[in-house]
């Protein structure tokens, strides 16, 4: 066979080396015997080839003739390269020297061909074992070379080829383990390699996104720690870098899937990506979608973000209320410096929020946080007008779309009513649809505010550096910095979530029964005369299910025109109760009563922290709306629903916060 190498490179000397240097290098190479496990036959062939090269290069006459041959080959325009002819008995030794000379790719290709029919050696022979070992080592060396060149996907493909070859041969278990480990460690670099490619390389970028999902799943989610080879301290800056190569739509789709699967961080990322997409494309409906996703996440400290989204939707009253509710003392002090008008303050904060938190970190978004341009856009105006018509609201005069400057006093938007995003109370809505449309968490959380990741770039800075940064910022930029400082104190820069609880599942009947009732291994607690309000700081699944069942039962009683037997405030937050009362009032105005039947068939806790618990619930549901004369106005036949219910803790007791459909697999 021919080795694609000359005598100088095989021995490891340069063309100017004299006879003494050649002999000294030969002895050094002979003394450094490879210890990877090759047989004596291969090691002997290696030594003989080294000695042959040294003999030629140390003989002046033969060396001069050889150098003339190399010069003639180099001058040849047909692309020929120098090669050495070696006998088959020294093939593996020659490939070993080729790999030692830094030509791992050529060694791997030749070894792979040598293991294929008809060249394949006899099963169980020493040549087969040496060729297989050499293929594994050369594969690893080739991948390492590609990695040094930042050709990460090429490195991964080489490792996959090597693994397939070794698996087919059924040998070198330890070498296979090393290749598998190298391939696993390469995963983040492959993601970066593929998604950083030009947008026209759609196939490669889709593969990169799929690998990113695999990586996050391997870690146990964005907040996970199951991959000890890629700790959170390394994953967080990597993820920040990755996001900059994703388009807004790619982030919306990716983070929405993760958010629907229970990731609180992904819920924030999806909401901010929707906001950025909607603002840059002048699509208010995307802002509304972002608002609903963020509101339904049931996380603390989100009021000021919701207020900005409400402002962009033209709902000034609600925006001002949320800002006042969620801003901490430092932010309120900063807002006071922006002007006397609450709307001017809110616009100033919204500009800052869009600039620092929302519009950065997307591959395809490069716009300024210009609120004047936003409200002057015809599509935005048409959307707000349309929403107003849908809700049946009438303006005495057409509102102005002029946005006040941060330091001026203005009453623009001042006469605008606050739109009710939950739908008109004149339209009867069934029990679960009402929850889905109108949930929120405005006054639930008694813990500190601003306990969120620094979105959308997900920076995890140290507190000291942040304090220094705040001193350098102009006054208009400091609220965001203050917020991040509190975030760093509260959550270490990342939404702190406990690992998902492993619930014991039991089989349920019916094809739609995806959730099951958990079994309790704890001793039964003494029965309480009235278990509500639920004050246990760490409630069990059965206690939370009892709370939800009580709420659904009382809700059904109210809609049926009956008096509740429990205190509703012990079961649910105020806005849930208010919506129930509005729905019951709408029924009374129509002279109708509503019969609701709900049965929980499965309850599984999917997320738990000290102030927030999420549970995946399966339930059967039906409703019927009748007039006093018995005429049926509407009816929902019995169906199976899968929902995620959010419970929050305030003043020492747990209440129902929000609801959203559970994502389907």
LUMTORKOL-365358 format. One record per residue (C-alpha): residue number from 1; residue in one letter; x, y, z. Coordinates in steps of 0.25 Angstrom, whole numbers, always signed. Example, Ala and Ser with C-alpha at 12.3 -4.5 7.8 and 13.67 -1.06 7.14 Angstrom:
2
seq, type, east, north, up
1, A, +49, -18, +31 .
2, S, +55, -4, +29 .
This chain:
665
seq, type, east, north, up
1, X, +0, +0, +0 .
2, X, +4, +15, -1 .
3, X, +5, +24, +10 .
4, X, +3, +39, +7 .
5, X, +15, +43, +14 .
6, X, +30, +45, +11 .
7, X, +42, +40, +18 .
8, X, +45, +53, +25 .
9, X, +31, +55, +31 .
10, X, +30, +40, +35 .
11, X, +43, +41, +43 .
12, X, +40, +54, +48 .
13, X, +52, +63, +43 .
14, X, +52, +74, +33 .
15, X, +60, +75, +20 .
16, X, +72, +83, +26 .
17, X, +74, +72, +37 .
18, X, +88, +66, +36 .
19, X, +92, +51, +38 .
20, X, +94, +53, +53 .
21, X, +81, +59, +55 .
22, X, +74, +48, +47 .
23, X, +80, +37, +55 .
24, X, +77, +44, +68 .
25, X, +63, +46, +64 .
26, X, +62, +31, +60 .
27, X, +67, +27, +74 .
28, X, +57, +36, +81 .
29, X, +45, +30, +73 .
30, X, +49, +16, +75 .
31, X, +50, +19, +90 .
32, X, +36, +25, +91 .
33, X, +28, +12, +88 .
34, X, +13, +14, +87 .
35, X, +6, +8, +99 .
36, X, -9, +8, +94 .
37, X, -9, -7, +93 .
38, X, -4, -10, +79 .
39, X, +2, -24, +77 .
40, X, +17, -27, +76 .
41, X, +16, -29, +61 .
42, X, +10, -15, +58 .
43, X, +21, -9, +68 .
44, X, +32, -17, +60 .
45, X, +27, -12, +47 .
46, X, +27, +2, +52 .
47, X, +41, +1, +56 .
48, X, +46, -5, +43 .
49, X, +39, +6, +35 .
50, X, +46, +17, +44 .
51, X, +59, +10, +42 .
52, X, +57, +10, +27 .
53, X, +55, +24, +26 .
54, X, +67, +28, +35 .
55, X, +76, +19, +26 .
56, X, +72, +26, +14 .
57, X, +73, +40, +20 .
58, X, +86, +37, +26 .
59, X, +93, +32, +13 .
60, X, +97, +45, +6 .
61, X, +96, +39, -8 .
62, X, +82, +33, -7 .
63, X, +77, +45, +1 .
64, X, +81, +54, -11 .
65, X, +74, +45, -21 .
66, X, +62, +45, -12 .
67, X, +61, +60, -11 .
68, X, +62, +61, -26 .
69, X, +50, +52, -27 .
70, X, +42, +61, -17 .
71, X, +46, +73, -25 .
72, X, +41, +67, -38 .
73, X, +28, +63, -31 .
74, X, +26, +77, -26 .
75, X, +28, +83, -39 .
76, X, +18, +74, -46 .
77, X, +5, +82, -49 .
78, X, -4, +70, -48 .
79, X, -5, +70, -33 .
80, X, +3, +58, -30 .
81, X, +8, +57, -16 .
82, X, +20, +49, -10 .
83, X, +16, +35, -4 .
84, X, +23, +23, +1 .
85, X, +21, +9, -4 .
86, X, +21, -1, +8 .
87, X, +18, -16, +8 .
88, X, +5, -21, +13 .
89, X, +12, -28, +25 .
90, X, +15, -14, +30 .
91, X, +2, -7, +27 .
92, X, -3, -5, +42 .
93, X, +11, +0, +46 .
94, X, +11, +10, +34 .
95, X, -3, +15, +38 .
96, X, +2, +17, +52 .
97, X, +13, +25, +48 .
98, X, +4, +33, +39 .
99, X, -5, +36, +51 .
100, X, +7, +40, +59 .
101, X, +11, +50, +48 .
102, X, -2, +57, +50 .
103, X, -9, +51, +38 .
104, X, -20, +45, +46 .
105, X, -31, +47, +36 .
106, X, -23, +39, +25 .
107, X, -20, +28, +36 .
108, X, -35, +27, +39 .
109, X, -39, +26, +25 .
110, X, -29, +15, +22 .
111, X, -32, +7, +34 .
112, X, -47, +8, +31 .
113, X, -44, +3, +17 .
114, X, -35, -8, +22 .
115, X, -47, -13, +31 .
116, X, -56, -14, +20 .
117, X, -58, -26, +10 .
118, X, -50, -31, +3 .
119, X, -38, -25, +10 .
120, X, -44, -29, +24 .
121, X, -34, -37, +32 .
122, X, -38, -51, +38 .
123, X, -47, -50, +50 .
124, X, -40, -51, +63 .
125, X, -26, -48, +57 .
126, X, -16, -39, +62 .
127, X, -17, -30, +50 .
128, X, -32, -28, +52 .
129, X, -30, -24, +66 .
130, X, -19, -14, +63 .
131, X, -27, -8, +51 .
132, X, -39, -6, +60 .
133, X, -31, +0, +71 .
134, X, -24, +9, +61 .
135, X, -37, +13, +54 .
136, X, -42, +17, +68 .
137, X, -30, +25, +72 .
138, X, -29, +32, +58 .
139, X, -44, +36, +59 .
140, X, -42, +42, +72 .
141, X, -30, +50, +67 .
142, X, -37, +54, +54 .
143, X, -49, +60, +62 .
144, X, -39, +67, +71 .
145, X, -32, +73, +59 .
146, X, -46, +78, +54 .
147, X, -50, +83, +67 .
148, X, -37, +92, +68 .
149, X, -41, +97, +54 .
150, X, -55, +100, +60 .
151, X, -61, +91, +50 .
152, X, -70, +85, +61 .
153, X, -80, +78, +52 .
154, X, -69, +71, +44 .
155, X, -63, +66, +57 .
156, X, -76, +60, +61 .
157, X, -79, +53, +48 .
158, X, -65, +47, +49 .
159, X, -68, +42, +63 .
160, X, -81, +36, +59 .
161, X, -74, +29, +47 .
162, X, -63, +23, +57 .
163, X, -74, +19, +67 .
164, X, -82, +12, +56 .
165, X, -69, +5, +51 .
166, X, -65, +0, +65 .
167, X, -79, -5, +68 .
168, X, -79, -13, +56 .
169, X, -66, -19, +59 .
170, X, -71, -22, +73 .
171, X, -58, -18, +79 .
172, X, -51, -7, +87 .
173, X, -61, -4, +97 .
174, X, -53, +6, +105 .
175, X, -49, +13, +92 .
176, X, -64, +14, +88 .
177, X, -67, +20, +102 .
178, X, -57, +31, +99 .
179, X, -63, +34, +86 .
180, X, -77, +35, +92 .
181, X, -71, +44, +103 .
182, X, -65, +53, +92 .
183, X, -77, +53, +84 .
184, X, -86, +57, +96 .
185, X, -76, +68, +100 .
186, X, -76, +73, +86 .
187, X, -91, +76, +86 .
188, X, -91, +90, +90 .
189, X, -81, +94, +80 .
190, X, -89, +87, +69 .
191, X, -101, +95, +73 .
192, X, -93, +108, +72 .
193, X, -87, +103, +59 .
194, X, -100, +100, +52 .
195, X, -109, +112, +57 .
196, X, -98, +122, +54 .
197, X, -98, +119, +40 .
198, X, -105, +128, +29 .
199, X, -120, +128, +30 .
200, X, -120, +122, +16 .
201, X, -114, +109, +21 .
202, X, -128, +106, +27 .
203, X, -125, +91, +28 .
204, X, -113, +92, +36 .
205, X, -120, +103, +45 .
206, X, -132, +94, +47 .
207, X, -122, +82, +51 .
208, X, -115, +92, +61 .
209, X, -129, +96, +67 .
210, X, -132, +81, +69 .
211, X, -118, +79, +75 .
212, X, -121, +90, +85 .
213, X, -134, +84, +89 .
214, X, -126, +71, +91 .
215, X, -116, +78, +100 .
216, X, -127, +85, +108 .
217, X, -134, +72, +110 .
218, X, -121, +65, +114 .
219, X, -119, +76, +125 .
220, X, -133, +74, +130 .
221, X, -138, +87, +125 .
222, X, -133, +101, +125 .
223, X, -133, +101, +140 .
224, X, -127, +87, +141 .
225, X, -114, +81, +146 .
226, X, -115, +67, +142 .
227, X, -103, +68, +132 .
228, X, -91, +69, +142 .
229, X, -81, +70, +130 .
230, X, -88, +84, +126 .
231, X, -90, +91, +139 .
232, X, -100, +103, +140 .
233, X, -88, +113, +141 .
234, X, -84, +109, +127 .
235, X, -98, +107, +121 .
236, X, -103, +120, +125 .
237, X, -92, +129, +117 .
238, X, -93, +118, +106 .
239, X, -108, +120, +105 .
240, X, -107, +135, +105 .
241, X, -98, +134, +93 .
242, X, -107, +124, +86 .
243, X, -119, +133, +86 .
244, X, -113, +144, +78 .
245, X, -112, +134, +66 .
246, X, -127, +131, +67 .
247, X, -138, +139, +60 .
248, X, -150, +144, +68 .
249, X, -159, +134, +62 .
250, X, -150, +123, +65 .
251, X, -149, +127, +79 .
252, X, -164, +129, +80 .
253, X, -166, +114, +75 .
254, X, -155, +108, +84 .
255, X, -158, +115, +97 .
256, X, -173, +114, +96 .
257, X, -171, +98, +95 .
258, X, -162, +98, +107 .
259, X, -171, +108, +114 .
260, X, -183, +99, +111 .
261, X, -175, +88, +117 .
262, X, -174, +95, +130 .
263, X, -161, +103, +129 .
264, X, -163, +117, +136 .
265, X, -151, +123, +130 .
266, X, -156, +119, +116 .
267, X, -169, +125, +119 .
268, X, -162, +138, +121 .
269, X, -153, +136, +109 .
270, X, -165, +133, +100 .
271, X, -173, +145, +105 .
272, X, -161, +155, +102 .
273, X, -159, +148, +89 .
274, X, -173, +150, +85 .
275, X, -172, +165, +90 .
276, X, -160, +168, +82 .
277, X, -166, +161, +69 .
278, X, -179, +169, +71 .
279, X, -172, +182, +73 .
280, X, -163, +181, +62 .
281, X, -173, +176, +52 .
282, X, -184, +185, +57 .
283, X, -193, +174, +61 .
284, X, -201, +177, +74 .
285, X, -207, +163, +74 .
286, X, -194, +157, +77 .
287, X, -192, +167, +89 .
288, X, -206, +162, +94 .
289, X, -201, +147, +93 .
290, X, -188, +151, +100 .
291, X, -196, +158, +111 .
292, X, -205, +146, +113 .
293, X, -193, +136, +114 .
294, X, -186, +144, +124 .
295, X, -198, +147, +132 .
296, X, -202, +132, +132 .
297, X, -188, +128, +137 .
298, X, -192, +131, +151 .
299, X, -178, +136, +155 .
300, X, -176, +147, +165 .
301, X, -170, +161, +161 .
302, X, -176, +162, +147 .
303, X, -185, +173, +149 .
304, X, -176, +184, +143 .
305, X, -174, +176, +130 .
306, X, -189, +173, +129 .
307, X, -191, +188, +130 .
308, X, -182, +191, +118 .
309, X, -189, +181, +110 .
310, X, -202, +187, +114 .
311, X, -197, +201, +110 .
312, X, -193, +196, +96 .
313, X, -208, +190, +95 .
314, X, -213, +204, +98 .
315, X, -219, +200, +112 .
316, X, -213, +212, +120 .
317, X, -221, +210, +132 .
318, X, -218, +196, +134 .
319, X, -203, +199, +131 .
320, X, -202, +209, +141 .
321, X, -209, +201, +152 .
322, X, -199, +189, +149 .
323, X, -187, +198, +149 .
324, X, -191, +204, +163 .
325, X, -194, +190, +168 .
326, X, -181, +184, +164 .
327, X, -170, +195, +164 .
328, X, -161, +195, +176 .
329, X, -157, +207, +184 .
330, X, -144, +210, +175 .
331, X, -152, +209, +162 .
332, X, -163, +218, +167 .
333, X, -153, +228, +171 .
334, X, -147, +227, +157 .
335, X, -160, +229, +151 .
336, X, -163, +241, +159 .
337, X, -151, +248, +153 .
338, X, -157, +246, +139 .
339, X, -168, +255, +140 .
340, X, -181, +258, +148 .
341, X, -190, +251, +139 .
342, X, -192, +236, +142 .
343, X, -193, +233, +127 .
344, X, -180, +240, +124 .
345, X, -173, +232, +135 .
346, X, -179, +219, +129 .
347, X, -175, +222, +115 .
348, X, -160, +225, +120 .
349, X, -159, +212, +127 .
350, X, -166, +205, +115 .
351, X, -155, +211, +105 .
352, X, -144, +206, +115 .
353, X, -150, +193, +116 .
354, X, -151, +191, +101 .
355, X, -137, +195, +99 .
356, X, -130, +188, +110 .
357, X, -139, +175, +112 .
358, X, -147, +172, +100 .
359, X, -141, +177, +87 .
360, X, -127, +171, +89 .
361, X, -123, +157, +86 .
362, X, -129, +154, +73 .
363, X, -123, +151, +60 .
364, X, -133, +158, +51 .
365, X, -138, +170, +60 .
366, X, -131, +183, +59 .
367, X, -141, +194, +63 .
368, X, -141, +205, +73 .
369, X, -151, +206, +84 .
370, X, -159, +217, +78 .
371, X, -173, +218, +84 .
372, X, -177, +230, +75 .
373, X, -175, +221, +63 .
374, X, -182, +210, +69 .
375, X, -195, +217, +73 .
376, X, -194, +225, +59 .
377, X, -194, +212, +52 .
378, X, -208, +210, +44 .
379, X, -208, +195, +47 .
380, X, -206, +198, +62 .
381, X, -217, +208, +62 .
382, X, -226, +199, +54 .
383, X, -224, +188, +64 .
384, X, -227, +196, +76 .
385, X, -240, +202, +70 .
386, X, -244, +188, +66 .
387, X, -242, +183, +80 .
388, X, -250, +195, +85 .
389, X, -262, +191, +75 .
390, X, -261, +177, +79 .
391, X, -263, +181, +94 .
392, X, -274, +190, +90 .
393, X, -267, +202, +96 .
394, X, -270, +216, +90 .
395, X, -261, +228, +91 .
396, X, -266, +242, +92 .
397, X, -254, +247, +84 .
398, X, -244, +240, +76 .
399, X, -232, +238, +85 .
400, X, -218, +244, +82 .
401, X, -206, +234, +79 .
402, X, -196, +245, +83 .
403, X, -186, +239, +93 .
404, X, -181, +248, +104 .
405, X, -167, +250, +106 .
406, X, -161, +244, +118 .
407, X, -158, +258, +125 .
408, X, -171, +265, +120 .
409, X, -185, +265, +126 .
410, X, -196, +261, +117 .
411, X, -210, +255, +118 .
412, X, -209, +247, +105 .
413, X, -217, +234, +106 .
414, X, -223, +240, +119 .
415, X, -237, +238, +114 .
416, X, -235, +224, +109 .
417, X, -243, +213, +116 .
418, X, -236, +201, +121 .
419, X, -240, +189, +111 .
420, X, -244, +176, +118 .
421, X, -236, +166, +112 .
422, X, -244, +155, +118 .
423, X, -256, +157, +108 .
424, X, -269, +164, +110 .
425, X, -278, +160, +122 .
426, X, -290, +160, +113 .
427, X, -286, +147, +107 .
428, X, -287, +135, +116 .
429, X, -274, +127, +116 .
430, X, -273, +113, +122 .
431, X, -265, +110, +134 .
432, X, -252, +106, +129 .
433, X, -251, +115, +117 .
434, X, -253, +127, +126 .
435, X, -241, +123, +134 .
436, X, -233, +121, +122 .
437, X, -236, +135, +116 .
438, X, -236, +143, +129 .
439, X, -226, +138, +139 .
440, X, -215, +147, +145 .
441, X, -207, +149, +158 .
442, X, -207, +164, +161 .
443, X, -207, +164, +176 .
444, X, -203, +150, +180 .
445, X, -189, +150, +184 .
446, X, -184, +155, +197 .
447, X, -169, +152, +194 .
448, X, -159, +162, +188 .
449, X, -161, +167, +174 .
450, X, -153, +166, +162 .
451, X, -148, +152, +165 .
452, X, -146, +149, +150 .
453, X, -135, +145, +140 .
454, X, -129, +157, +133 .
455, X, -136, +155, +121 .
456, X, -135, +154, +109 .
457, X, -120, +152, +109 .
458, X, -120, +144, +122 .
459, X, -108, +150, +128 .
460, X, -103, +144, +141 .
461, X, -94, +155, +147 .
462, X, -88, +157, +160 .
463, X, -94, +167, +170 .
464, X, -81, +175, +171 .
465, X, -80, +177, +156 .
466, X, -94, +181, +156 .
467, X, -93, +192, +166 .
468, X, -81, +197, +159 .
469, X, -89, +197, +146 .
470, X, -100, +205, +152 .
471, X, -91, +216, +156 .
472, X, -87, +218, +142 .
473, X, -101, +218, +136 .
474, X, -109, +231, +133 .
475, X, -121, +233, +142 .
476, X, -131, +228, +132 .
477, X, -124, +214, +131 .
478, X, -123, +211, +146 .
479, X, -136, +204, +149 .
480, X, -133, +192, +141 .
481, X, -120, +191, +147 .
482, X, -126, +192, +161 .
483, X, -136, +181, +157 .
484, X, -125, +172, +153 .
485, X, -117, +174, +166 .
486, X, -130, +170, +174 .
487, X, -131, +158, +164 .
488, X, -116, +154, +167 .
489, X, -119, +154, +182 .
490, X, -132, +147, +181 .
491, X, -130, +136, +170 .
492, X, -115, +136, +167 .
493, X, -118, +142, +153 .
494, X, -127, +130, +149 .
495, X, -141, +126, +153 .
496, X, -140, +117, +165 .
497, X, -148, +105, +163 .
498, X, -148, +92, +171 .
499, X, -146, +79, +163 .
500, X, -159, +73, +158 .
501, X, -165, +64, +168 .
502, X, -166, +50, +164 .
503, X, -180, +46, +166 .
504, X, -185, +31, +167 .
505, X, -194, +28, +155 .
506, X, -205, +18, +155 .
507, X, -213, +13, +142 .
508, X, -226, +20, +139 .
509, X, -236, +16, +129 .
510, X, -239, +23, +116 .
511, X, -230, +27, +105 .
512, X, -230, +42, +110 .
513, X, -226, +39, +124 .
514, X, -212, +44, +123 .
515, X, -210, +48, +138 .
516, X, -212, +40, +150 .
517, X, -215, +41, +164 .
518, X, -202, +41, +172 .
519, X, -200, +31, +184 .
520, X, -197, +36, +197 .
521, X, -187, +29, +206 .
522, X, -188, +38, +218 .
523, X, -196, +34, +230 .
524, X, -211, +40, +229 .
525, X, -212, +53, +236 .
526, X, -224, +55, +246 .
527, X, -236, +60, +238 .
528, X, -239, +75, +239 .
529, X, -253, +81, +241 .
530, X, -250, +91, +231 .
531, X, -236, +90, +224 .
532, X, -237, +104, +218 .
533, X, -230, +113, +217 .
534, X, -219, +103, +213 .
535, X, -207, +108, +222 .
536, X, -198, +96, +221 .
537, X, -185, +102, +216 .
538, X, -182, +89, +208 .
539, X, -195, +84, +204 .
540, X, -197, +70, +198 .
541, X, -203, +67, +185 .
542, X, -216, +62, +192 .
543, X, -217, +75, +199 .
544, X, -215, +83, +187 .
545, X, -225, +74, +179 .
546, X, -235, +76, +191 .
547, X, -233, +92, +190 .
548, X, -236, +91, +174 .
549, X, -248, +82, +176 .
550, X, -254, +91, +187 .
551, X, -252, +103, +177 .
552, X, -258, +96, +166 .
553, X, -270, +92, +174 .
554, X, -272, +106, +180 .
555, X, -271, +112, +166 .
556, X, -282, +102, +161 .
557, X, -291, +106, +173 .
558, X, -289, +121, +170 .
559, X, -292, +119, +155 .
560, X, -304, +111, +159 .
561, X, -310, +122, +167 .
562, X, -307, +116, +181 .
563, X, -299, +122, +192 .
564, X, -285, +116, +194 .
565, X, -282, +108, +206 .
566, X, -267, +112, +207 .
567, X, -261, +125, +208 .
568, X, -257, +128, +194 .
569, X, -245, +136, +198 .
570, X, -239, +124, +205 .
571, X, -239, +117, +192 .
572, X, -235, +126, +181 .
573, X, -229, +140, +178 .
574, X, -238, +152, +177 .
575, X, -238, +154, +162 .
576, X, -242, +139, +161 .
577, X, -254, +142, +170 .
578, X, -258, +155, +163 .
579, X, -258, +148, +149 .
580, X, -267, +137, +155 .
581, X, -276, +148, +161 .
582, X, -277, +155, +147 .
583, X, -280, +142, +140 .
584, X, -291, +139, +150 .
585, X, -297, +154, +149 .
586, X, -297, +152, +134 .
587, X, -305, +139, +135 .
588, X, -315, +146, +145 .
589, X, -317, +158, +135 .
590, X, -321, +148, +124 .
591, X, -330, +141, +134 .
592, X, -322, +128, +133 .
593, X, -315, +118, +142 .
594, X, -303, +110, +139 .
595, X, -300, +96, +143 .
596, X, -286, +91, +143 .
597, X, -281, +77, +145 .
598, X, -266, +75, +148 .
599, X, -259, +63, +153 .
600, X, -243, +62, +155 .
601, X, -238, +49, +149 .
602, X, -223, +52, +151 .
603, X, -214, +61, +159 .
604, X, -199, +62, +157 .
605, X, -190, +73, +163 .
606, X, -180, +77, +152 .
607, X, -173, +89, +159 .
608, X, -171, +93, +173 .
609, X, -165, +105, +180 .
610, X, -168, +112, +193 .
611, X, -178, +122, +187 .
612, X, -182, +115, +175 .
613, X, -187, +101, +171 .
614, X, -192, +96, +157 .
615, X, -200, +83, +156 .
616, X, -204, +76, +143 .
617, X, -219, +72, +145 .
618, X, -228, +63, +136 .
619, X, -243, +65, +138 .
620, X, -256, +63, +132 .
621, X, -265, +75, +129 .
622, X, -279, +78, +124 .
623, X, -288, +90, +126 .
624, X, -302, +95, +122 .
625, X, -308, +108, +122 .
626, X, -324, +109, +123 .
627, X, -334, +120, +125 .
628, X, -343, +120, +137 .
629, X, -354, +114, +127 .
630, X, -344, +102, +125 .
631, X, -340, +106, +111 .
632, X, -326, +102, +108 .
633, X, -317, +114, +103 .
634, X, -304, +106, +102 .
635, X, -298, +93, +105 .
636, X, -284, +87, +106 .
637, X, -284, +72, +105 .
638, X, -276, +64, +114 .
639, X, -261, +65, +110 .
640, X, -247, +61, +116 .
641, X, -238, +73, +119 .
642, X, -223, +74, +122 .
643, X, -220, +87, +129 .
644, X, -208, +93, +137 .
645, X, -213, +100, +150 .
646, X, -204, +109, +158 .
647, X, -205, +111, +173 .
648, X, -198, +122, +180 .
649, X, -196, +125, +195 .
650, X, -199, +138, +201 .
651, X, -200, +142, +216 .
652, X, -197, +128, +220 .
653, X, -208, +121, +212 .
654, X, -209, +115, +198 .
655, X, -219, +120, +187 .
656, X, -223, +117, +173 .
657, X, -215, +127, +164 .
658, X, -217, +123, +149 .
659, X, -220, +112, +139 .
660, X, -215, +109, +125 .
661, X, -217, +97, +116 .
662, X, -206, +86, +117 .
663, X, -197, +85, +105 .
664, X, -200, +72, +97 .
665, X, -188, +63, +94 .
